[in-house]
Amino acid sequence: MAKKSTKEEPKRSGPRAPAGKKPLLVVIDEKTIKAAKIAAIEDGTRVSSVVDRLLKGWLDSRKKT
């Protein structure tokens, strides 16, 4: 019989990021977060998708100048 490892895997408390993506912590005003979440739900998207698009646009605009 094979021995079971006595070392346990660490528990994760939150969702895992999709492949090729990593979490990013930003500090934003509570009212802005709430408004962004509501708008994202109304638009059928996620705040993280909106932030990703906005950051990519900002980075692209910096390359042009």
Sequence and secondary structure as in RCSB ss.txt:
>XXXX:A:sequence
MAKKSTKEEPKRSGPRAPAGKKPLLVVIDEKTIKAAKIAAIEDGTRVSSVVDRLLKGWLDSRKKT
>XXXX:A:secstr
     SS      S    TT         HHHHHHHHHHHHHHTS HHHHHHHHHHHHHHHHHH 
